[in-house]
């Protein structure tokens, strides 16, 4: 498999792969009928998840675009995608304020849980973020709320474990965890 590449999705519904070695277009990976809202490479870079204004999320094998997995349980478009650090799960942040967690370690993806009431409802073209951010060790994720707080959800029971409050006057537009190791 090609190692140095990047993936781009566009308003015209195409997802393309570009070679960093040749600085050129390599191939189309998938086409959707509606605008692409997010693309995410799996941690091993062998799959790309694609969210568009369609209700189906497509997970396409980078080395063979004819191999595709479909996630269809969500009732509204997906705005953001987030892979668990191990690649075992993928989280879909939907425009209706529901996070869908799928297990990807089996041949057929399994909907593990739907988490309602953590992220806010948001339009697909809004700058407001509803993207969840996995903790680097995979034991939890952070999610921006409608009240401009950040909630932490545990992967052991998929329940809110804590909330960071009063840190923002405006809507949250991005999140990131520190992955710094202990200071020696």
C-alpha positions as CSV (number, residue, x, y, z in Angstrom):
1,X,0.0,0.0,0.0
2,X,1.1,3.5,-0.8
3,X,2.4,5.2,2.3
4,X,2.7,8.9,1.6
5,X,-0.7,10.2,0.6
6,X,-3.5,12.5,1.7
7,X,-7.3,12.3,1.2
8,X,-9.6,15.2,0.3
9,X,-13.4,15.4,0.2
10,X,-15.3,18.1,-1.6
11,X,-18.6,19.8,-2.0
12,X,-19.1,18.0,-5.3
13,X,-19.3,14.6,-3.3
14,X,-15.9,13.2,-4.4
15,X,-13.2,11.8,-2.2
16,X,-9.8,11.7,-3.8
17,X,-6.4,10.4,-2.9
18,X,-3.2,12.3,-3.8
19,X,0.3,11.0,-3.8
20,X,2.9,12.9,-1.7
21,X,5.6,11.2,-3.7
22,X,4.5,12.5,-7.1
23,X,2.6,15.6,-5.9
24,X,-0.3,14.5,-8.0
25,X,-3.8,13.1,-8.0
26,X,-3.7,9.3,-7.6
27,X,-7.3,8.0,-7.7
28,X,-10.9,8.6,-6.7
29,X,-11.9,6.6,-3.6
30,X,-15.6,7.1,-3.5
31,X,-18.4,9.4,-4.8
32,X,-21.4,10.6,-2.9
33,X,-24.4,12.4,-4.2
34,X,-24.2,15.1,-1.6
35,X,-21.4,17.3,-0.2
36,X,-18.6,15.6,1.9
37,X,-18.5,16.9,5.4
38,X,-15.7,14.9,6.9
39,X,-13.1,12.3,6.0
40,X,-11.0,10.3,8.5
41,X,-8.2,7.8,8.0
42,X,-8.2,4.8,10.3
43,X,-5.2,4.6,12.7
44,X,-3.5,2.1,10.4
45,X,-4.3,4.2,7.3
46,X,-5.9,1.3,5.5
47,X,-9.5,2.7,5.6
48,X,-11.0,6.1,5.1
49,X,-14.4,6.9,6.7
50,X,-16.5,9.4,4.7
51,X,-19.4,11.5,6.1
52,X,-21.6,13.5,3.7
53,X,-25.0,15.0,3.8
54,X,-26.3,11.5,2.9
55,X,-27.5,9.4,5.8
56,X,-25.0,6.6,5.1
57,X,-21.3,6.7,6.2
58,X,-19.0,4.9,3.9
59,X,-15.8,3.3,5.1
60,X,-13.6,2.6,2.0
61,X,-10.5,0.5,1.8
62,X,-7.7,2.7,0.6
63,X,-5.9,0.0,-1.4
64,X,-9.2,-1.3,-3.0
65,X,-11.9,1.4,-3.3
66,X,-14.4,-1.3,-4.4
67,X,-14.3,-2.7,-0.8
68,X,-16.7,-0.6,1.2
69,X,-18.4,-0.9,4.6
70,X,-21.7,1.0,5.2
71,X,-23.0,2.5,8.5
72,X,-26.7,3.1,8.1
73,X,-28.2,3.3,11.6
74,X,-28.2,7.1,12.0
75,X,-31.3,9.1,11.1
76,X,-29.6,12.4,10.3
77,X,-26.4,13.4,8.4
78,X,-23.1,12.9,10.1
79,X,-21.0,16.1,10.6
80,X,-17.9,14.6,12.2
81,X,-16.0,11.2,12.4
82,X,-13.6,10.1,15.0
83,X,-11.6,6.9,15.1
84,X,-10.7,5.3,18.5
85,X,-6.9,5.3,18.8
86,X,-6.9,1.5,18.3
87,X,-9.2,1.6,15.3
88,X,-11.6,-0.7,17.2
89,X,-14.4,1.9,17.3
90,X,-15.5,4.8,15.2
91,X,-17.7,7.6,16.6
92,X,-20.2,9.5,14.3
93,X,-21.4,12.9,15.5
94,X,-24.7,13.5,13.9
95,X,-26.4,16.8,13.2
96,X,-29.3,15.8,15.5
97,X,-27.0,15.8,18.6
98,X,-26.6,12.0,18.8
99,X,-23.2,10.2,18.9
100,X,-23.2,6.7,17.3
101,X,-20.4,4.4,18.4
102,X,-19.7,1.5,16.0
103,X,-17.4,-1.5,16.8
104,X,-15.2,-2.2,13.7
105,X,-13.2,-5.2,14.9
106,X,-15.7,-7.6,13.5
107,X,-16.4,-8.4,9.8
108,X,-19.8,-6.6,10.0
109,X,-19.7,-3.3,11.9
110,X,-21.8,-3.4,15.2
111,X,-23.6,-0.4,16.6
112,X,-22.5,-0.4,20.2
113,X,-24.4,2.5,21.6
114,X,-26.2,5.8,20.7
115,X,-25.4,8.6,23.1
116,X,-27.9,11.4,23.2
117,X,-27.7,14.6,25.1
118,X,-23.9,15.1,25.1
119,X,-23.3,17.0,21.8
120,X,-25.5,19.7,20.4
121,X,-27.7,19.8,17.3
122,X,-25.7,21.5,14.6
123,X,-26.1,22.2,10.9
124,X,-23.7,20.4,8.6
125,X,-22.2,23.6,7.3
126,X,-21.9,25.3,10.7
127,X,-18.4,26.1,12.2
128,X,-19.6,24.9,15.6
129,X,-18.0,21.6,16.4
130,X,-19.7,18.5,17.6
131,X,-16.6,16.3,17.0
132,X,-15.6,14.0,19.9
133,X,-12.0,13.7,20.8
134,X,-10.8,10.3,22.0
135,X,-8.3,10.2,24.9
136,X,-5.0,8.9,23.6
137,X,-5.3,5.7,25.7
138,X,-8.8,5.2,24.4
139,X,-10.5,5.0,27.9
140,X,-12.7,8.1,27.3
141,X,-13.7,10.8,24.9
142,X,-14.4,14.5,25.2
143,X,-17.4,16.2,23.6
144,X,-18.4,19.8,23.3
145,X,-21.9,20.6,24.6
146,X,-24.6,23.1,23.7
147,X,-23.8,24.9,27.0
148,X,-20.2,25.5,25.9
149,X,-18.9,23.0,28.3
150,X,-16.8,19.8,27.6
151,X,-18.1,16.5,28.9
152,X,-16.0,13.4,29.4
153,X,-17.6,10.0,28.5
154,X,-16.0,6.7,29.6
155,X,-15.7,3.9,27.2
156,X,-16.3,1.3,30.0
157,X,-20.0,2.2,30.3
158,X,-20.5,5.0,27.7
159,X,-21.7,7.4,30.5
160,X,-20.7,11.0,31.3
161,X,-17.9,10.9,33.9
162,X,-17.3,14.6,34.3
163,X,-17.7,18.0,32.9
164,X,-15.3,20.9,32.3
165,X,-17.3,24.1,32.7
166,X,-17.0,27.9,32.4
167,X,-14.1,27.9,30.0
168,X,-15.7,29.5,26.9
169,X,-17.8,32.6,26.2
170,X,-18.4,31.3,22.6
171,X,-19.3,28.0,21.0
172,X,-16.5,25.3,21.0
173,X,-15.0,24.9,17.6
174,X,-12.2,22.4,18.3
175,X,-11.0,19.9,21.0
176,X,-7.7,18.1,21.5
177,X,-6.2,15.9,24.3
178,X,-2.6,16.2,25.5
179,X,-0.7,13.0,24.8
180,X,2.3,14.0,26.8
181,X,3.8,11.3,28.9
182,X,4.7,11.8,32.5
183,X,7.4,14.3,33.1
184,X,10.6,12.8,34.5
